[in-house]
């Protein structure tokens, strides 16, 4: 299933301070992997470097997955993605992709992006207009670079562990979740 995001509304100030901290599914992934790491150890130690590495791995993976999901929400194909393209804009969700565009865009670009929120319908022409604005402001590249950075960090964190089928699986999972391009 998809990672769910909290129900935020885009406010006039487009505040981003809380977004990375409040992805509920991110916390679930971290807790699940951290619990597994603790259970694999002979002693109960939340401060063990392996447990901390797994928790950071999970955080990196969850963020990269969410950023890819946000990117696919406007740049993906509805038939493959499984939800309407532009639905985050239609619902007024402040994805990090949108917020990067607002932060980096000119006043005119910011105004145009805001005017494209909560429309009744997102035609292919409107979606293309949003895509163009996200590219022009550099937001698309910022998010793609962050996905790449988080994915690489996740795999790097796994390198501290013995090479085995479990590590291979987590590396493959990282690639599959963050590299999907539908």
Helices and strands as residue ranges (DSSP letters): H 24-40, H 49-75, H 78-81, H 87-91, H 96-104, H 107-115, H 124-136, H 139-158, H 165-178
